[in-house]
Amino acid sequence: MIGLISVTKAGHAAADRLAQAWPDARRYEGPAATALPRAFAACDAIVSFLAVGATVRLIAPLLAGKHTDPAVVCVDEALRYAVPVLGAHQGGGNDLARRVAAVLDAEPVVTTASDAAGGAGLDDFGADLGFTVGPGSDLAAVGAAILSGERVTFTAAAQWPLPPLPPNVVRTDRPEPGVPAVVVTDQKIPLTERVALFHPPSLRVGVGASRGAPAEEIGRLIDGTLAELGLSPCSVRSLVTVDAKADEPGLLAAAAGRGWPVVTFPAGRLAAVPVPHPSEVVRRAVGTPSVAEAAALLEPGSVLLAAKRASAHATVAVARVRPRGRLAVIGIGPGARDLLTPRTVAELRRAAVVAGLDAYLEQVADLLRPGTRVLASGLGAEQERAAEAVAQARAGRAVALIGSGDAGVYAMGSPALDLAGDDIDVTVVPGVTAALAAAAVLGAPLGHDHVMISLSDLHTAWPVIERRVAAAADGDLVTCFYNPASRKRDWQLRRALELLAARRPPGTPVGWVRDASRAGQAASISTLAEFDPMVADMHTLVIVGSSRTRIQAGRMVTPRDYKWADAIDVMS
């Protein structure tokens, strides 16, 4: 919940705008001296339409710690600035300030050093992956060393899909004496000065238990096994077992006491997992020859660290899971920066590796964090580009694969997802398509049913394309032509227009837009009878209206054909 605090007329109006935009926001009424403490106690974040000084005086007595306090963002009376004053990293205050600024058309004022320098802060390093900060970590000293450009080492036994670190952070097999270090490990290690230790969620503890097994016995067996291996309980992702033990009180209590979720699996799935110590006794009891080992090893790529250990009423096994790489397939829109979605920006800054066409990478180069690895390639290398991005994700990295417009429309989504398996996490970020950008320039030509067809026959045989154009003509669909022409393809658009003209009036509107939303944008509206196909090139999108499309005040309009439109015409 986001609490909204305001005391002036302008503040109330701005708070109302946020409340309308965000379903999880609510206004706290009354004097700020009472409303702000109530919101502080109940909310995850607060937007205060008060001066920073006034807000700080009111929240100062309420502060408990950076891991529990809500984020607080102040907005000035003129709605010019959104300033995080508490919980910028840990509480998400910087992100909240950006959200506030987007709604109120304000400027986010981010003062945390790592963000101001364009890097990622150590406070929330790996937080979205489930990393926890090891006890005794010197985040402030290591963070200062990174910002100062000192040599800092980064050590991790496995490749995790983390955001990029600046070039002065160098990956090494082990920390170097006297050198600031970032260490990612599931081991318990002694800390020296200027070491930031992070525990990743890399361990699964498999548990089998007899009915009525005491929580204390299960807990002792788990703790002893982890201690024997030098493993940190902070790296335990979950306690795993068979479905039949989902309601076992002792097992549930042992997990709850350590803050671990319990995940259960059907006996049939566990029975299919090869284990070193199967048991027929266990098979007869619960339907699988192994519970502890099989549950720990269920995730592909897991490595058994501790084979089955037994006490009187329980068994325990521990496995290390393989980190899953992350691939974000991103559409960067038609070209204008203000048509680049906030989610796209976030994913670009989240990625340690960014792959794409060289021209597209140039458009977003300023958004990438220092240390981002850029994989640029030229036209015609789409398949190779997709394969390299997937390979990088399979290696455990955080990867962004970019294309223009929308990732799934004549872009990189299809070749990438055709190669990606279930061994990596994939997210597809939508973007504003060229068709939408061009349609907005021309008016409202897509107001009714429409179709998009690429006229490039490099990968699709022309007879197939021609059949699709004919089908669009038969269906009287508004038709958007991508890739209408190039230096080597100069007749396809003319032929496509002939097919449409055979089934549509000569006065049917035809609009074209070159470089939609970019510098040098050009556009015009003509008709099927008068349109000159020679104006089109690879940077042009051509939209041919249906028989119902008309030109209204110099704009293409395709009516929705609803009855209420006729009623408006009658009333006017």
N, C-alpha and C positions, 0 to 999 in steps of 0.2 A: 504494500500500500504506500502511496505517495501522498504526504500531507501538504496542503497548500495553506500558507499563512499570509493574510493581507489585512491592512487596516485603512487604506485609502480607497477612494473611488476608482482610480486607475488600477490599483492593485487588485481590487475585487474583480474588475473587468478582465484583467489578464489571467487571474486565477480561474475565472469561469472558462476562458478559452482553453486552458490546460485541462480542466475537468471534462470539457466536451471532447477534447482530442484523446484523452487517456482514460480508459474504463477503470483503471486501478488508482485513480487520483480522487481525492475528496478535500473539500474545504473545511478547515477548522474555524468555527465562528468564535467571536468574542475578542476581548483584548489580547494583544500579542503576549503579554506576560503570563496569561493562563493557557492560551491556545497553543503556543509553541511547546511548552513542556508536555502537554497532552499528546501532541503529534510526535514528539521525540520518543515518548514511551511506547507508542503504538505502531509507528510506521518504519518502513525500511529506508525511506528517503523523504526529504522535506525540501520544498521550494518556498523560500521566504521572500516576500515582497517588502522587505525592510532593508535599511542600511546595514552594511556589513558589521559596523560597530555595534549597533543595537542587537543584531542577531547574536553576535559573539557574547555579549554580556548576558543574554538570556540563556544561552545553551552552556555557558562555562560551568555552572554548578552541576550540570547533568552529565558531563563527560565521564565515561567509564573506561573506554579503551578502543583502539582502532579496529579491533576485530568484532566489536559489538555495536558501536555507535552507528546511527543512520547517517547516510550522506546528507549534507546540507548545502544547498545552492541558493545564493542571494541574487535577486534581480532588482535593478535600480528603478526608481520611479518612472523614468522616461523609457523604460524597457529597451535600453541600449545594450546592456551587458548582463550575462549570466555567469556568476562567479562561484566556483566550488570553494567552500570554506571549511568543509569537514568531510573526511572519507573519500578523498579524490580518487585514490586507487582502490583500496580495500572495499569501500562502500559503493563504488561506482559513481562517485560525484562528478568526475570529468565527463563520463558518458551522459549523465543526467543533464549537465550543463549544455552539452551539444543538443540533446533532445529539446530542452527548453528553448534554446536559440532557434532551432528549426521551426518550432511552432510560433514563436513570437517575433521572428525575424530579427533576432538580437545577435550579439557577438559573444561566443563562449570565451571566457578569459581563464585559460588553463595555466596555472603557475607552478605545478609540480615539475621538478627539474628534468626528469626523464622525458616527459611528454613535450615540454618546451623544446628539448633537444631533438625530438623526433623519434626517440627510442622507447622501449618497453620498460616499465618500472619493475623492480624486483619484488615490490609488495604483492603484486598479483601475478608473478611469473609462474606460468603453468597452472594457474588457478582453475581455468576452464577444463583442464585435463584431470583435475583432482589432486594436484600437487599440494603438499603441506610443507610448511617451513619447519626445518629441524630445530630443536631446542638449542639455544645458544648461538644461532646464526647472527652474523654481524651484517645485516642488510644495509644499514646506513653507510658503513665504511666501504663495502664492496660497491654499492651503488655510486658513491662519490668517486671511487677509483675509475669506474666505467665512464662516468660523465667527464672526468678530468683527462681521459685519453690514456690512462696508464695501461700497461700490459696486465690483462686479467685472464686467467686460465678458466676454461670450461671443461669439466670432466663428467662424462655420463657413460655408464656401461652399455646402454642401449640408445638407439636413435628414437627420440620422441618428437611428435609433430609440434614443436615449439615455435613461437615467433622468432624472428631474427635477432641476433645480438650484434652490436656494433663491431667493426673490423678490429678494434683493439682487444676484443675478447677472442682468445685463441683456444681452439680445442686441443686438449692434451690427454694422454693416457692417465695421468695422475697430477694432482696439484704440485706446484713447485714451491719449495721453501721460500718464505718471505714474499711471495707474490699473491696478490688478492685472487680469490678463486670462487667460482660458482660450481658447486658439486651436486649432481643429481644421482642419488643412489638409494636402494632399499636396505642398505647395510647401516648398522650403527657404527659411526666412526667418531674418533676423538676430534674435536674442533680446535683449531689454532686461531690466531687473530686474523681478521679480515677474510673469513670464509663464510659464504652464504650456502647453507645446506638445504636441499629440497628432497623430500621423499615422494617418489611417484607411486601411483596406485598399481604396483606391478605384481602383487602377490595374491594368490587365492588359497585360502585354507579350506581343504576338504575335511569334512567331519562325518564320521559314522558313530552312532550311539545306540546302546540298548535302551529299551523302553524304561523310563524313569531314571536315566543316568543323571547324576547330580551336576549342577552347573559348575560347582567348585572343581570337580574332577575334570570336566571337559576343559575348563579354563586353565587349570594347571598344566594339562597335557599340551595345550596350544602354546602357552607362554614358555614352557620349557623347550619345546621344539624350536620356536623362533629364537630364543636366547642361545640355544646350542649352535644355531647357524649364524648368529650375529645379525639377525634380521630385525628391522624396525617394525613394530606394530603399526606405525603410521602409514606404512606402505601396503597394508592389507586392504585390498579392494572389497572383498566380501568373504563371508563364510558360506561355503557351498555344500549341499548335501542332496539326498534323494527326496522326492516328493513325499514319501511315506513319513519323513521326519519333519515335515513342515510345521507340525504343531507340538513338537517335542519340547516341553517346558525348559528343561535344563540346557538344551542346545540354544534355544532362543534367548535365555537369560545370559548365557556366556557371551553371545554375540552382542547383545544390548549393552552389557557392562563394558564392552570395549568400543562401542560406537560403530559396529560393523553391521551392514545389512546382511540378511540371510537370503540366499538365492537357492531355489530347489529345482531339480530336473527329474523328468520321468525316468523310471528304472530302465526302460528300453533304450534311451539315449546313453545312459551310463554304461549299459552292457556292451555297447558298440565301441567303447574306448579301450584300446590296448593298455594293459597295466602290468607292472612287474610281479604283483602279488595277488592274483585272483583267488577267490575262495568259494568253494561249492557250498559251504555252510551259509555264507552271506547270500549267494544266489537263491538258495531255497527259502531264505527268510524274507528277502525284499525284491527278488527278481533280477538282480544284477550281481555278478561275481565281485564287484568292488564298488564301494561308496566313496570313501575318502580319496583314494588315488584317482579314480575315474572322474569324480567331480572336480578335483583340482586341475586335472589335465584336459578337461572337456574343450576348452578353447583352443583352436588350432594354433600350433607353434609354441605351445606351453612346454616348459622344461621342469621336470620333477626335481625339486631341491631336497625334499625330505620324503623318503618313502614312508609307507604306512607305519606309524608308531601307535602302540596300543597301551591302554590302561585296563583296569578291570571292566569298565563299562563303555569305553569309547575308543575310537581310532582317529588319528589325525595324519594328514599328508599336506605338504606345501609345494606349490608350483609357482614358477615365475612366468607370467604371461608375456607374449610378444606385443610390444606397442603397435597399434594400428596407425598407419599413415593417414593423412587427410588430404583430400583433393576437393578444392572449390572450383567449380566451372562457372565463370563469371561473364556476364554481358556488360560491357562498359557503355552501352547506349550509342546513340547516333553520332556523338562527337562533342556536343556542348557540355561543359563541365557541370552546369546546373541540372542537366538531365542524367547525371551519374547518381545512382541511388545511394543513400547512406549505407545500406547493407553491402553494396559493392565496395565502398571505401573501407569499411570495417574488415572485409575479407582480404582486400589488398594489403592492409596493414598487419593482418594476422599471419600472412604467408611468409615463410622463409625462402621459398623458391617461387618465382613468378615466370611463367612461360607464355609466349604469345608472338604474334606477328610484330616485327620490329617497329612498324609505323604505329601500331596500337600501344606498344610499350612506351613509346615516346610520349604519348598523350597522358599517361598516368605516372610517369617516372617520379614526379614530385610527391606522390602519395606514398611511395614505398619507404619503409623504415631503413635506416642505415644498416648495412650488413645483409640486405636482401640479395639473394643470388638471382640474376636475371638470365633467362634462356631465350634469346631472341632468334628468330628465323624469318626467312623471306616468304613471298607468295609461292604457293604450290607445295608447301611442306606441311600441310595440315595433318596428315596421318602420322608423320614422323614427330610432329610437335605433340600430338595427343599421346603417342606411345612414350615419349620422354617424360611427359608430365605424370603419367600413370606409373612409370618406373620409379620416379622420384618419390611418389607417394608410397609405393610398395616398400621402398627403403626406409619408411618411417617418418618422412618429412611432411611438413605442412606446405602444400603446393596450391598455387592459384593458376589456373589456365584461363586466359582471357581471350575474348573475341568481341567484335563490334556488335551493336544492337543487343539482342537477346541471345543468351548462350545456346538456346535450343532451336533457334531459327536460322538456318543456313550458316551455322557457326560451329563452335568446337564441342558443343554438348554431345552430339551424336557420335563422332569418332572417339571421343574420350570414354563415354559410357559403354560403347561397344567393346572397349578393351578392359575396362575396370571390372574386377571381380568383387566377391564379397569379403576379400581380405583387407580392404581399405574402406575408410569412411568417405562418403561422397556427399557434397552439398551442391546444389545448382542454384545460382543466384540470378533471378530474372533481371532483364534490362529493357529499356525502351527501344523498340524495334525501329528499323528504318521505315517500315510501312506506317507505323503510328506517327513518327516524326514528320514524314512527308504528308500524311493525311491531315495533320494539324495545320500545316502550311497552306494546304489547298482548301480547307474548310471542314466538311464532315462527309467525305465520300464513303466512309465505311459504316454509315448509319444502319445498313441492313446487311443481309448475308453477303459474304465476300470470300475470296480465295486468293492465296499467294502462290505464284508459280515462278520458278527460276527459268530463264531462257538460256542458261549456260548448258551447252551440250558436251562439256568436257567429261562429265561423269554420268550423264543421263542421255540415252540415245534420242535424237531429235524426233523420230516417230512417236516415242513415248510422250515427249513434251507436247507434241502437236495434238495427240489424243486428249491430253489433259486440258489444253486450251479449248478444244472443241467441246469438251464436257462443260467447261465453265460457260461457254457461249450458249449451249443448250439449256443450262440451268439459269441463265440470265443473272449471273453472279457478278458483282463488282470484282474486277480482276486487278491484282497488284503484280506487276512484273518486276522481279528482282533480276539483276545482271542482264539488262535488256540488250546491251551491245558492248563491243570492245573493238580494238583495232583489227582483230582477226575474225570477229563475228559481226557482220553488218547487215545481214538479211533476215535474221530470225524474228526481230521485233516487227518488221514489215509484214512477214507471213502471219504472225500471231494476230496482228491487227486485222488482216484480211479475214481470218477465221471469225473474229468477233463481229466485223462489219457485215458479214453474211447473215447475221441473226439479230442485229441491232440497228436502230435508225442512224442515218449519217450524222444527225445532230447530237448523238450521244457524247457527253463531255469526256474529255481525256485531259488529265493533269500530269505534269511532270515536275519533279523536284531534283535538283542536283545539289549534293553536299548539304542535305537537310540539317539544320541547326548549327552548321559550321560556318566559319568565315568564307565568304564567297558564295553563299547560298544563292541559288537562282531557281525560279519557278515560273510556270505559266499554265494557263488553262486553254484548251482548244476543243476541237470536236474530232470525231472519227474521220470525217470527211476532210478536215483541214490539217490535222496533226502531221508534222514532219518527223519521221522516225530518226532522222539524222541528228536531231538535237540530243539524243540519248547516248550515254556512255556507261562505263562500269560504276560511276559515282552517281548515277541517276536512277530514280525509281519512278516508274510510270504506272498510273492508276487509271483504268478505263471503267467508266460508270456502267451501271445496268441500264435497262430501258427506262427505269424510273428516275435515274439520277438527273438532276437539273442544275443549271447555273443560277444562283440567287445572289444578287448584289456582288457579283464577281467571285463568288465562292462555289465550289462543288458541294452539292447537298444530295444525299441519298435518303429519301423519306423512310421513316420507320413503318409507314402504312398502318398506323393504329387509328382506331375510330375516333379517339379524342382529338387527333389532328384535324379531322373533318369538322368536328364540333367547334374547334377554335376558328377555322376558316369561316364557318357560318356566322359565329358571333362577331367576327371582324367585318 
